């Protein structure tokens, strides 16, 4: 008898680990869909005229092969002690936080908390973050994080423009701001016709500006009291912004005590590795009067259906998806995971612990300055916290080289100075090495003397809430983190079928290298020869993304999808200016385009012209043609999402591109739905000139509860010269959109690892299966729920829209269905977007048939409950739909409802043994907005919510 080996490759990551359905399950699903094969389904879904013929060309690596390769690449980075400062510092991530937050899928695979009932854990952690920021900055309202310090400063500038009563068009920027902050402010200001005035705060003319920003401490170390300058701005009806440092604020006077209106900065040094530039959570806080102008997400306190404390995102009507071209910001991604880490760092150390770290850093800087001065060096400034600047004249190159010999990086300032910034990781050995680089042996003894005037000492308390005073035994910390994560629903519990958000597998092997010191410990401004591993990874990822998209060049700088949109439009505008098209400022945007598109166009200084949709959801080609003709030589661009936000591959995409090009415009194809294109369609080959890619969607970077994200842009060769620049790479401060040259560089490793393990063939198969899974759901639910848009052959792309508006007549809302899904143990699909009263479902390729069937079972059971309402058996108000979600409180309380406890809490599709229990009932959104509270409430409220 001939032995037949098994036909199974256990190391085939794409098909055995990442793609959910087995080949046998796919065959069964194809039968339900009514397609002869996967290839046949693709032909029925995607227009033949745009399908790519050449397969993606690289082979896949197994997980163990990937990790070995990553080890080799990591070894090419040179880990030094970087004392460069400039907003990035060494920090010690407490192992309890690294293991239980950063490396825990319960935290990193969660989605943005738009369904608050199943996000109470991370909402509490983010509320802690807001409280921490508010306390330390001395301003009453904080948001739940922004992308990076430079972006936060640019957002603060536009917030000041909206809020100030001054009509001046100037904005003052302290010359002591970090260079990357100045560069990003200039980029943001240019299309908005804001005049940026960089100078010495002592010579600022308040009458010329609507606002000003001061760095505190300054980039060269200065600790300066800006009370007088802030008062002068207020006298001119202008807004005062302070860019600051949270660790320094445990010792020095807070911005609120100076009268500041807005404070911004980065929370990176609160336990988040530098990671060659990110991701890090930036912060913003403001005076109460400005809170409704604040960009980004704000966590607020409300109540649930039983009156218990519950958290939610507050004031959501400010968001760009709702306001579109009227939006004041396109911020879509926060940095939730990193903000959670920073908040736990504060909980872990408490106010005394943070003050202790700050004092150790500060007194080390004082010792260093004392030793250098004793040796005859010229050290400035006179008042500093952690950073000093040393004049070294023509000896600069020698000092920098001597420092590198000691394993240190100093900051090169002009041609005659070096900057040295100490941090939490600075110890006696580092101080000795620093002085040795200057030819000085030994270090003076420690003395608790201040390096700034006593008048600058902080006088107010901070972090007084009990959560920052809990017992910090690791057992207690570990349990607190576990309690919060148990209140949430993330991908490690259940499918999250969010249309346009692509909640796919974030594989453990892809995540592991992030915490290796060879990747995590690099400062973004280290010399290039110390980051050769990063260069190899970024170059290869760029090449693969160019092959996938059909574009010729990539910029990895944008650190969110919306920022990628903005960067792409700025690239188009720069191209037009260089080619005599300064007057081109009209952007055509179909109603089916992604929600952030209009806001991004407005930020880029464009006038948005909305194009209608045809009844089947496609772009109305006649309306598009007419509006392009009307724009004529003022047409700058069109922005389309492909496949459309309606979940359809439109047949007319090439025609839309041709019309735009015929009128001299450029085509921006939003990459939000790239998950349906990889390996099958190249946007750069069907008429696109530029696209951003949501790496946190298609390319497996986890959403982290609302961030981090990355939004690199691909462009055709004609646009490549106009991609975002960065001073650390070019020496010029023009065109930067992010603080670091490669945005949140460390998480690019995730997407690179994903591409390497999937291989070209695996990526293509993933796209096919994503489309199969969506069509399977549509086929099984069609009839129970109307499917709103389908292609000409009755197929959907990678997502489908369920129309629930038909149930309005009996009083059942889309909210009722979304909240009832929680009882089934599911996160609701994307709700009321892009069409109000609908659910947009995207299963991704990672979900198994069993999980998809469980989801379908849940939706069919909900449809049966709706039918009971329609048949008059029960009213909508009395039904489980209206009372959902059901909590343990509901289960054990007195029961007077017209349906059983079992029907309430264990509907079809719900697990019996591993049942997910939401910690709160339906959250009262109106109460939360009417009674805005966005810092930690008393501890008793926590206890009530946890019961």
N, C-alpha and C positions, 0 to 999 in steps of 0.2 A: 504493500500500500504506500502511495506517495504522500509524503507529509505536505500539507498546504499551510504556509504561514498566514497569520492573520493580516487582513488588509486594514491596518490601523496604525497610524503614526502618532504615537503619544506626544511627540514634540511639535506637532503641527499647531502652533499657537492660534492661528487665525480660525481654523475650523473646529478645533477641540476646546478652545478656551474663550475666544472673543465672540465668535458667532454662536448665537444661542441654539437655533433649531438644528437637529441632526439631519443628515441626508434623507433618512426615512421620514422624519417629520416634515421636511420640506416637500417631499413628494405628496404627502397627504394634504398639506396646505395648498399646493398647486391644484389638486383635484377640487378643493372647495372653491378656489378662485376661478377655476375653469380655464387654466392655461396649460398648454401641452408640456411646457418646460420653463425653466428659469429664463433662458434666452428668449423664448417666445413671449414671455411676460414683459421682458425689457423692450422688445420690438413693439408691443402693443402700448407701452407706456411712454417711451421716449421717441420723438420724431427721428426718423431715419437720417434726415439731412444733417443732424448735429452729432450723431453718435461717432465717437472716435474709433479709428480702425486699429491703431497700434496699441498693444497692451503695455501696461507699466512694466518697467524692465528689470527690477532688482529682485533677488531671491530673499526668502525669509530666514530669519535667525530663530532658533529655539530660545526659550527663556534663559537657560544656563549659558548659551552662546552669547546672548545679548549682554548679560551681566559681566561676562568675561571681557567682552569688547569694551563695555563702559569702564571697567577697571583700567584697561589700557589707555583709554582716552583721558580718564581722570588723572592718570599719572603724568600726562603732558602738561597739566596745570601745575604751577609752582605756588604752593601755599606759603605765604610770607605773613608777617605781622604788619598789617596795613594801618598806618597812623595818618592816613590822608585826610580823614574827616569829610568835610564838604557834604554833610548830611548822611553819611554812612559810617557805621561803627561796629567794631567787634562786640559781641554780646554772648552771654552764656544762656543757651536754651535749657531750662530745667528739664532733666530727663523725663519727669512725670508729664510735662506738657508735650514734649516731643513724642513720647509713646502714646499718650492718651488723646491727643488732639491732632497733631500734624500727621501722624502715621495711622490714624484711626479712621477707617472708611465711614463710620457713623457720623463723623464730622466733615470729612472731605468730599463725600459723595452726595451730600444734601443739596437741594436747590434753593434758590432765592425764597425767602419766607413769605410768599404771596398768599399761601394758605396758612394763616397763623395758627390754627388749632393744632397742626402737626409740626410746628416749628417753635414751640415754646422754649425748648432748651437753648437753641442758638440765639433766639430773641433775648433771652435773659442774659446770655453771655455778651451780646452786643449792647444791651442796656448797661451792663457793667462797664463796657468800653466807653460808652457815651458819658457815663458818670465820671469815670477816670479822667477823660479829656476835659470835661466841664470843670471839674474840681481843680485840676492842675493849671488850666489856662485862666480860671477865674471868670468864665463867661457862662451864662446859664443854659445855653442850648448847644448841643453837639450833634453831629450826624454820625452814621454808623460806618464811616470810612469812605475815602476817595482813593484814587489810583496811586499817586505818589506826591511828594511834597511840591514839586514844580507844577504839576497839574492843579493841585489844590490852590496854589497861589494864583494861577491863571483864572480859576473859577472864582476866587475871591475878588479878583479885579473886576470881572463882569458882574458879579453880585454887587460890588460897590457902585458900578455904573448905574445899575437898575435902582439902587436904593438912595443914592446921594441926591440932595436937593441942589447941589452945585450943578450948573450947566456947562462947566468947563469940559474940554475934551482931552485933557492931559491926565496921565497917571504917573505918579512919582514912584520910582523904584530905588531903594537904598543901594548904593554901590557896594555895600557890604553883604548883599544877598548872595547866595550861592550862584556861581556862574550858570549852572544848568537851569536854575529858577528864572534868572533874567532872560535866558534864551527862550524858554517856553512861554513866558509872559509876552515877549516880543512877537513870537509866532501867533499867539492867540489874538494880540492886539491889531495886527496888520490888516486882516480883512474886515475888522470892525471899525477901522479908521480911528483908533485910539492912539494918541500921541504918547509914547513911553518916554519919560524923562528920567534918566539914570543919573544920580548924583549924590552928593554929600547931604545927609539930612539937615545939617546945620545951615545949608544954603537953600533949602527947599522954599519955593514960593507957593503957599497954599492956595492963592487965588487962581492959579493956573491949572489946578487939578481937581478931579472929582474924588480922588482917593490916593492913598499912598501906602506902600508896604515897607516895613523895616525888619531886618533880620536880627534876631535876639536869642542867643549870642550871635554875633556877626560871623561871616565865613572865615575871617582871619582871627576870630577869637574875642572880639570886643564885646564886653557887657556894658551896655549903655541904657540909661533911663530915657525913654522916649516920651515921657509925660508931657513935656512942653510942646514937642512937635505934634503930638496927638491933639492937644488942646488947640493948636494953631489950625490944624485941619478942620476940627469941629467948628472953629470960628468962621471958617470959609464954607461951612455946610458940606464938608467932604467927609469921607469914610476912612478910618484908620485901621490898617491890617498889620498884624505882627506875625511873622514867620518865626517859630520858636522850637524849643527842644524840651520834650517832656521830662527827661531826667534832670536837666538843669533847673526846671521849674520847681523841683522839690527843695531847692536852696535859694533861688533868686526870685525877686518880685515878679508876680504873675502879670500877663498882659492886661487882664481885667482891672488890676490895681493901677495901671497907667491910663486907663480910660479907653483901651482899644475896643473897636466894634467887632472885629473878626480876628481870630487866631487860626493859623494853619501850621502844619508841620508833618513829620513822619513819626510813627510809633515803632519804627524798625528796631531801635536799640532796646526795646522791651521784649527781648527773647526771640526775635526773628532774624535768622541768618542773613548775611548780606547778599549771598546768592548771585554775585556778579551784577547786581542791580535790582533784584526783586524776585518774587513779589513782596511788597510791603504795604501796610495799611497807612495811608495818609489820614490826617484828621482835620476837621474844621469845626470850630465853635463860634458862636456869635451872640450878640446882644439879643434880648427877647424880641425887640421890635423888628428884627431882621429875619426871624425864623422862617417866615413863609417865602422868603427869597433864597433860602439856602438850597444848594444843589445836593443831589445824592439822597440816600435813604435815611430816614429818621425812625428809630424804634420808639414807639409810644406805649403808654400804659392805658388799658381799657378794662372792660369787664366782659364776662361771658354771659350766657343765657341764664345762669343761676346767680349772677351778681358777683362771682369770684373774680379776683384779679387775673387779667390775661394781657398778653403783649401782642402787638401788631405793628406793621409798618404804618406810620402816621402820615397824614397830608399827602396821600398818593396822587391826588389830582394835580400836583406839581410836575408829575413825571412826563417824560418826552413822548411815551407811547400814547398818552392821552392828549397832550397839548400839540404834538406834532410840530409844524413849522412855527407855532407860537411859543414853543418851549424856549426857556432861557438857558438850558444846558442839555447836552445829549448824553449825560452820564447814565449808563445802563448797568455797568458792572461796578460793584463795590469791591472791597478786598476783605470779605467777611471772614474767611478762614484765618487770615493774618491778624485781623482785628480781634478775633476770638483768642488767638495766641497771646496777643499783647494784653488783653484784659485779664487772662489767667495769670500772666506774669505779674500784674499788679496785685491780683488776689493772692498769689503765691508768696509774694514778698511783703505786701502790706505797706503802709506809709513809712514805717520805720525802716523796713528793709530797703525800700527805694531810696530813702534819704541816706542810708548807710552806703549804698552803692555810689550815689552821687558824691558823697563826701570822700570816699576812697579815690574816685576819679579826680575830683578837684584837688585834693591835697597832694596827689601824685603830680599833677600838673604844676602846682606851686613848688614842689621840691625840684622838679626838672628845671623850671624857670630860674630858681635860686642858684642851682648849680651852674647853669649856663652863664648867668650874669657874673657869678664869682670868677668864672674863667675868662671874663672880658667880652663875652658875646653881647650883641645888641638885641635885646628881646622885647617884643611888644605883643599885645597891648599892655597898658598898665592894669586894666581890669579885665579879667577873663574867667571862664569856667573850666573848660577842658582843653582849650586850643591856644597855642602860642605860635608866634611867627618870629623867625630868627633871620636877621640880615647876615648873609654869608658872602656877598659880593661875588667876585670872580671864582670863589671857591665852591660855588653851588654844585657843579657837576661832580666835584670830588666828594663833597658831603653826601650827595645822593648815592654815589657809588659805594662809599664807605658804609652807608646805611644798608644798602642791599647786601653787602658782605656780611652784615650782622643779621640778615634775615628780616630787614625792616623796609617798609616803603614810607618815605616822607612825601609831602605834597610839594611839587615844584611850583613856585609863585614867581611870575615874571622871570628875570634872569639873574636875580641877586638875593632871593629869599627862599626859605623853606618853611613849610607849615607842619606842625606836629599836633595831632589830636589824640588824646588818650581816651580810653574807654574802659568798660567793665572788665575786660580781659587783661588789662595792664597790671603787671606785677613787678616785683623788685628786679627780676631778671630783664624785663623789657626796659626798665629805666636805666639799668647798667649798660645795656646794649645801645640805647639811644645816645648816652653820654660818650660811650666808646667811639661811636661814629664821628663825634666832634673832637676826638682825641683827649677826652676827659676820663680819668679813672675814678671809680667809686661814685656814690650818690649821697647827698646830705641826709641826715636823719629826719625822720618824720616829725613835723610840727603842725598842730591844728591851727594854722593861720590862714586867713582868707586871702584870696587873690582878687577880691573886688571889695568896694567900700561897704561898710556895714549898713549904710542906708539902702543898699540894694538887696538886703536879706529879705526873704519872704517872711511875712508876718502872719498870714492867714493859715488856717488849717486846711487839710485836703484829705480825701479818701476817708471820710468819717463814717461812711455807711458800714453797718455790721459785716457785710460780705467781705470787706477788705480787712476785717479783724477776726475772721474765723480762725479756728485752730489750724495751723499750717503743717500739722503732721501729715506725712505723705499719704497715710491711710485715709485721712479726712479729705484731702485734696482729690485723691483718686476717686473716692465715692461721690464727691460733688460733681466731678466731670462726668462720671457714669450716670448720675441722676439726670443731668441735663441732656445727655445724649439719648437716654431712654425716652425722653419726652418728644423726640423728633422722629420723623419718618424719612429715612435716606435710602439710597440704592442698596444698601446692605440688608434692608428689610423687604423691599418690594419694588416692583416696576414703577417708574415715574414717567408716565406717557405724555410728556409735555411737548406739544407741537412747536416747532421752530427752536427748541432748546436742546434737543439731542442728548438725552441723559443716558449715555451708553456706558459700557464697562470701563472703569479706570483700573487697569490691571496692576496688581501689586508689584510686578517686576518693573513696570514703567515708573513707579513712584520711588522705588528704593534708592536710586542714586542721588536723589535730591538732598538727602541728609548726610551724604559722604562729605567730609570736610574739604576734599579737593574741589568740590563744586559749590558747597555752601559758604565757604570762608573767604571767597574772593571778593575784594572791593571792585566796584564797576570801573574804577579809573586806574587800575594797576597797569604797569607797562605791558604792551602787547605780548612780549615774550613770556610773560607769566600766565597767559591765558590761552595757550596753544590748543589745549583740549577743548575749551569752549569754541575756539575758532573752527576746529575740525567739525564739531557737532553742528554749529550754526551754518557753516558752509554746506555741509552735506544735507541738512534739513532744507536749506534754501533751494538746493539743486533738485531735491525730490519734489518740493512744492511747485517749483517751476515746471517740472515734467508733468505733474498731476494737473496743473491749471492751464498749461500752454502759454504762460507768460515768460518774459525774458529776464526779469530781475525781481528781487524781493527786498523789502525793508522789514526787519524784525523789530523795529522800534515801538510801534503802537502797542500799548499794554492793555487794550480792551477792544472788543469789536467795534463799539461806537467810535473809539479813538482811531481805529483803522479807517472807518468811513470818512472821518474828518481829515485824516492824513491823505487819503486818496483824493479827496476833493481839493485839498491844498496843492497836491501834485498837479492836478489838472489845471488849476488856476495859474500856477507857476509856468506851466507849459504854454498856456495861452498868452501870458504876459511876454514871454520870450519870443513869441511869434506874432506880435502885433495885435493880439486879441484882448487888450485891456478892457474893452467894453463888454466882453462876454461875461454875463453874470446871471443868466437865467438857467434854472435847473428844472427839468421836467421830471415829475415823480408821480407814477401811477398810484392810485389808492391801494393797489395790491402790494406795494413795496413794503419793505420792513419798517417797523414803527419808528426807529431812530433816524431813518434817512432824512426826513424833512428838518429835524432839529440840527443834524450835522451840516446840511446845506446852509441853513441860516447862520450857523457859527462860522462857516467858511465865506460869509459875505455874499451868498447867492440869494436871488429871489426865487422862491418856490412857486412853480405853476403845477397845479394838480391835474393829472390826466384821469379821465373816468375809466371805470371797468365796464366791460360788456356783461350782459346777463349771466354768461357762463363763468365769470370771474377773470377772464383774460383781459389784458390791456385793450382798451377800445382803440383799435388801430386808426380809425378815421379821426377820432379826437386827438390822438397823439400826432398824427400827420398835420392836422390843422394848427395845433399849438406849436409844433416845431417850426412850421412855416411862419407863424406870427412872430416867433422869437427871432427868426432870421439870423443875422450876424451878431445877435446878442446871446445866442444859445451857447452856453458853456458846457452843459452835460445833461444826460438823463441818468436817473438811478432806477435800476430795475432789480428785482429779486428773482433768481431763477434756480430751480423751479419756483413759481410764484408763492407768495405767502398763503395763497388759497390751496396749495398742495397739488399743483397741476404743471406739467411740462407744456408750456404754451407753444403752439406751432409757429407763431409769428415772431419768435425772438430775433431771428436774423433780419427780418424786415424792420423791426424797431431799431436795431443797431444801424442798419443802412440809412434810415431816415435821419437819425441823429448825425451820422458822419456826413451825409449829403449837405447838412446845414452847418458843418464845421464844428459840431460838438463832439464831446468824448463820452464814451459809454462806461458807466460805473455799474458793474454787476455785483450786487451784494452777495457775499459768500455765506450768508446765514444758513442756506440750505445746501451747502457743498456736500453734505452727507448723502445727497441723492445723485451726485455727479461723479465722484471720485472713480476713475477708471473707465467711465462711460462717456463723459462729456467734458471737454476742456473749455472753460469760459473764455480763455484768451484766444481760442480758435473759432468761436462762433460770433465774434464781433466785439467782445469786451476789450476795453483799454486798461482797466484797473479793477481789481477786486480785493476786498479784505477777506481774510479767512478767520473764522472763529475757531481757534485751536481748542478752546474749551468746549466746543461742540463736536465738530467733525473729527478732530484729531486728539481726542481722549484726555485732554487736561480736565481734571475734575472741577465741578462748579464750586465746591467748597462752601456751600450755604449761601452763595451769592457772589462769589469771586474767590480766587483770582481768575482772570481771563487774559488772553492774548489775541491781538487782531492784526497780524502782519499783513502787508499789502503786496500783491503781485501786480506788475505793470508790463506793458509792451515796451519794446526797446526805445521808442520815441519819447516815453515818459521817464525812463530810468535816470536821466541826468537831474530830474527835478524831485527825486525822492527825499524824504526828510534827512536833514543833516544833523550833526551833533558836534559841539565844540571839542569834546574829548577825542574825536576821530579826525576832524578836519581843521581844528583851530578856529573855525568860524562859528558864530552864535546864531546862524540863520537856519530856520526851518525845523528846529527840534520840536517834537510833539511830546516827548517823554523825558523824564529826568535822566535816565540812563541810556546809553547808546543802543542797547538791544532790549529795551523795555524790561520786562520781568524775565531775565535771561534764564534763570535756573529752571523754570517750568517748560522752556523750549525742549529740555531734555526728555520730558514726558512724550511729547509729540514725535520727537526723533526716535525714541525707543518704540513707540507704537508703529511707526512706519517700518522700522527695521524688523520687528517681529511679525508684522503682517505680511511684508513683502508686497510687490506690486499686484500679484495675483490675489492675495488675501484681501487687500484693500478693495479691489474690484468686486470680489465676492461679497464683502461686507455691504457694499452699496446695493448689490442685487437683492440681498436678503432683507435689507432695510425696506426696500420697495415691496418685496414679497410680504413681509409682516404687516405693512400698512394696508396692502390690498386684501390680505386675509381678514383683518379686522373689519374693513369696509364691507367685504362680502358677507361676513357673518352678522353684521349689525344692520345692514341695509334692509329696510322693511320695518325694523323696530325703531330706527332713527333715520330720518332723511340724511343722506350724504350730500352736502351742500354743493360741492364742485367736483367734477370729474372731467378727465380728458375726453377727446373725441371718441375714443374706443372704450369708454367706460372704466378707465383705470385712474387711480390716484398715484401720486409720487410717493414720497417717503412718509407722508402724513395725510390724514383725512379729517374733514371738518364735519362734526355731527351737529345738525340743526335742531336745537331744543326750543326754538321760538314757537314751534307748533303746539307746545304744551302750555303756553301762556293763558289760553282760554280757560283752562281748568285751575289756574293759579299756581302751577308748578314752575319754578324759575331755574335758570342755569345754576344759580347758587345752591338750590336745594339738591340738585344732582351731584354737584361737586362735593358738598359736605356729606352726602350719603355715601359717596365712594370711600370716605375716611372710615366709616363703619365696616367696610369691606377690606380695609387694610391697604388702600391705595391712595396715592397722591392724585388729585384731579388732573385731567389734561389742561392745557392752556385755555383759560376761560374768557369768553367774550372778546376774543381777538384772533384774527383781524376783523371778525364780524360780531357785533354785539349779540349776546344771547346764544352763542355757539360754544362747542368744545372742540379744540383742535388736538387731535391724537397723533402722537408719533411714538411708535413702539421701539424704534431703533433695531439694529441687527443683533444686539446682545441678548435680547429676551428670548427665553425658551418658549416653545409652543405651550408647555404646561402653564407658564405664568401668563401668557397672552390669553389662553383659554379661561383662566381664573378671572382675568379682567373682563373678558366678554361675558362670562357668567354673571359677574357683578352688575354689569350694565343692563343685561337682559332682565335680571331680577328687579333692578330699579325701574325698568320700563314696565314691568308687571305691576309695580306699586303705583306708577303713574296711571296705568290703565284702571286700577281700582278707584283712583280719584276721578278719572274721566267717566267711569260707570256709575258714579254717585255712591259707591260703597263706603267711602270715607272722604272727608273734606281735606283739601291740601293743608289747612291749618292744623288738623288733627292727625295727619299722617306722619309716619317716621321720616319722610322726606323733609318736612319743615322743622322737626326737632333734632335732626342730625347736625353734628355728630353726637353719638351717645357715649357718655363717660361712665366710669365706675360709680360715680355719684348717682347717676341716673339708675344704674342697675340695683343699687342697694336702698335707694330712697323709696318713699311711699309711691306706689304705682297707680296712677289714675288715668292712664292713657288708653286709647281705643285700639291698641295693638299690643302684642305680648312683649315681654322682656326679651325673649329669644329672638323674635323678629327684629327688635331694635338693635340688639348687640351682636347677633350672630347671623347676619343675612348670608345668602348664598355667595360663595367666593371668599368669605372670611375664614381665617384659620380658627380652629377651636382651641388647640393647645397653645399655639404661639400668637394668639390674638393681640393685635396692636390696640392699645387703649389711649385715645387722645386725652391729654391731661386737663383740657378745658372744653366746655361746650362752645356753641357758635359765638364768635366774638362780635361784640357790638362796635361796629366801625364808627358810627355817628357819635357815640359817646366818647370814643377816643379822640376824635378830632375837635369836639366841642370842649373837652377838658384835657388839653394837651399836657401830658407829663412825659418827659423823655429822659429822666434820670431815675436812679433806683428808688422805689418806694420803701416804706418802712418794712422791717424784716417780717412783721406779722402778716403782711400781704403775701410774702413768699410762702409762708406756712399755710395760709388759706388756699393758695393756688396749688400747692403740692398735695393737699389732702384728698 
